[in-house]
Amino acid sequence: MKEQPIETTPTEVVNDTITNLFTYVNYFLVAGLVVLLTYMTIRDFKKKQREKKLAQEREAYNNQFDNEEEKEEL
């Protein structure tokens, strides 16, 4: 049995190439969005931790002066 060559027209080749190109661009954009979302999540988490630490330091600083004032009153 002899194999028959598959005939493709230039428009089919162009359409397949464009489809493949858009597919890979789509993959690239989705990967970029995942990276951006991960970065923003980590940044927000670190920011909240930093704010929490500053609030604790501020509270400790204020308590230090409150304790000194109580000692002076006695």
C-alpha positions in Angstrom: 0.0 0.0 0.0 1.3 3.3 -1.0 0.9 6.3 1.4 -0.8 9.2 0.0 0.6 12.6 0.9 -1.6 14.9 3.0 -2.5 18.0 1.1 -2.6 21.2 3.1 -3.4 24.6 1.8 -1.3 27.6 2.8 -4.4 29.1 4.6 -4.6 26.0 6.8 -0.9 26.3 7.7 -1.3 30.0 8.5 -4.4 29.3 10.6 -2.7 26.6 12.6 0.4 28.8 13.1 -1.8 31.7 14.4 -3.7 29.3 16.6 -0.5 27.9 18.1 0.9 31.4 18.6 -2.2 32.6 20.5 -2.2 29.4 22.6 1.4 30.0 23.7 0.7 33.7 24.3 -2.2 32.6 26.5 0.0 30.3 28.5 2.6 33.1 28.9 -0.1 35.5 30.2 -1.6 33.0 32.6 1.9 32.2 34.0 2.5 35.9 34.4 -0.7 36.4 36.3 0.1 33.5 38.6 3.5 35.0 39.3 2.0 38.4 39.9 -0.7 37.1 42.2 1.9 35.1 44.2 4.1 38.2 44.6 1.2 40.4 45.7 0.1 37.8 48.2 3.5 37.4 49.7 4.0 41.2 49.8 0.7 41.8 51.6 1.5 39.0 54.1 4.9 40.6 54.9 3.3 44.0 55.2 0.7 42.8 57.7 3.5 41.1 59.7 5.5 44.3 59.7 2.5 46.3 60.8 1.7 43.8 63.6 5.4 44.0 64.8 5.3 47.8 64.8 2.1 47.8 66.8 3.6 45.5 69.4 6.7 47.7 69.6 4.6 50.8 69.9 2.5 49.2 72.7 5.6 48.1 74.6 7.1 51.6 74.2 3.9 53.2 75.5 3.7 50.7 78.4 7.3 51.5 79.4 6.4 55.2 80.0 3.1 54.3 81.7 5.1 52.1 84.2 7.6 54.9 84.8 4.7 57.4 85.6 3.1 54.9 88.0 6.4 54.5 89.9 6.8 58.3 90.2 3.3 58.7 91.6 4.1 56.2 94.4 
